Amino acid sequence: MITREGKTIMRYSKKAARLTALTVGVALAVAACGGDDGGGSGELAGKSLTVGSKEFTEQVILGQIAILALEDAGATVKDETGIEGTANVRTALESDAIDMYWEYTGTGWVDILGNDVADAESDKQALFDAVAEQDKKNGVEWILKTEANDTYAFATSQATSDELEVTTISDYAELVNSDPESASLCAAAEFLDRADGFPGVEKAYGFDLPDEQITELDLEIIYTALPKADPCNFGEVFESAGQIPANDLLVLEDDKQYFPGYEVALTINEDVLADNPEIEDVLAPIAEKLTTEELQQMNASVDVDGQPHEAVAQKWLEDNDLIG
């Protein structure tokens, strides 16, 4: 799996400065939004569209779902999935290199629009509405909010949870303050650095984990390290990750509701949507069916079972009678 995080294992230092280089993993071409012959009959026959995504498993699956559904509706669709990082895929959208991609409401609020995580609406629909309203000034429409939530979370093994009596982040905070060695944490570089990541959790829950108890680790490895409690007892995860059920991990309850919702929604160029309002009708049934559990299962099919992204997307669409 290609993840959105770093690949190296190293001891973390809060004093170390980092420079993060963002590189685009695929060459982008400006998308044609009309005029070419489409892929066949249907609501979008004669239309040409370009769909993008970020580079990690879930995003590529979501991109393939949109591509297959739009093609089924008659459009000719260019595949630009796999763009590295939020900044690059967002730049592609704003520069008309892609027409649309699936984004997360929390990412929109904090990373794209630059708001403070503490100011995020706790109500998921209210957060979506706030993000959608703010992003209009950038020529971007947010539509088709789903129930699928890919928020940050902490996880551990069931055995560790039972031994240390930790089931919530408040329990974890108490453990840090009483026995920091048992509270050892694995996390990826981005989560350790970003304001709405680990620094914000420490502040919100009132603890300060010593640097020597933090291991910077590739996210992919964290899921398999936690059952062994080596090199850490707790770790950063994404709630929709297929590796959570595959490794029998327990997600700690965010009992103070620190993390905002990271619900999946479609971001689309406002002109593309205005010219092709049928897109919303075509993709609406997908948004209605998509849940966190469905994402977990699809992610596991790729990351655990090794199935191709497109095949997983097609099977999900067919199983839900979303394409003919």
Number of C-alpha atoms within 10 A of each C-alpha: 14 15 16 19 17 17 16 12 15 12 13 20 14 11 7 6 8 8 5 9 6 11 11 17 14 12 8 17 13 13 20 18 19 16 9 14 13 20 19 16 13 15 18 23 19 17 24 23 25 24 23 29 30 28 23 19 24 25 22 25 26 26 25 24 25 26 26 19 22 27 24 21 24 21 28 23 22 18 17 27 26 21 24 20 19 19 15 17 26 24 12 24 23 18 13 20 21 29 28 30 26 24 24 22 32 29 22 24 26 20 17 15 14 10 15 12 19 14 11 22 18 14 10 19 16 12 22 26 15 16 24 19 13 15 17 13 9 11 12 24 22 25 20 19 23 20 20 24 24 23 21 22 18 23 27 30 23 17 14 20 21 10 9 14 13 21 21 17 22 19 17 24 22 16 20 20 14 11 12 19 17 16 24 23 28 31 27 25 23 15 19 21 15 13 15 21 19 19 17 19 19 13 10 15 18 13 18 15 19 15 14 13 19 24 23 22 25 20 26 20 14 27 28 16 21 25 19 14 18 14 16 22 23 30 26 23 26 20 22 25 24 25 23 21 15 15 16 14 22 20 23 19 16 17 13 12 11 19 20 24 26 24 24 28 21 23 25 24 21 18 15 19 19 11 12 17 13 15 21 15 12 20 19 16 14 21 19 13 14 18 18 20 17 15 22 22 20 26 27 23 18 20 21 15 10 11 14 13 22 18 15 20 22 19 15 20 19 12 10 12 11 19 18 8
